[in-house]
Amino acid sequence: MSTMIALTGSGLCLLMALLFYRETDLGRAWHEQAVERPARRLAAMERHHLLFAVALAVLFAAGGEIVLLMGPEFMAAYALDLAIYADALLISYAAAVATRLRGVVSALRYARPAAMRRRSARARRARIAAVRRGRRPANDDDGPAPGKRPGLTLAA
């Protein structure tokens, strides 16, 4: 009981300081904390905040019976909201990873030198065939000239 009287007395003293001593540093600080900050918070409230506050006030006014009866439903709704939030978070993370991975693959694909690029089987066959066609001996080739064997040289 004495704690409640002390709290009420302190509140009245602060309210009197707010009303009569506004120009002092303490009055300005109290005005900022007790009037301006709550007014800014109330101005930032939207319709869904007000609906939630009204529903909560009705639940508190009705007593503990409604809270006990509706407790599981509130917990289920909260769990559902949390699951939807987690799903949205994972989907956005997967989309970001896919976008980043696509960019990395594209950069790696164009950064490789031409010699390292993989040729298709058809291109390799065509290249090998072209090399073979260019190296065929002529019909009049009989081999190396006499005395010109590979590895042997005649000294003059």
Secondary structure, 3 states (H helix, E strand, C coil): CHHHHHHHHHHHHHHHHHHHCCCCHHHHHHHHHHHHHHHHHHHCCCHHHHHHHHHHHHHHHHCHHHHHHHHHHHHHHHHHHHHHHHHHHHHHHHHHHHHHHHHHHHHHHHHCCHHHCCCCHHHHHHHHHHHHHHCCCCCCCCCCCCCCCCCCCCCC
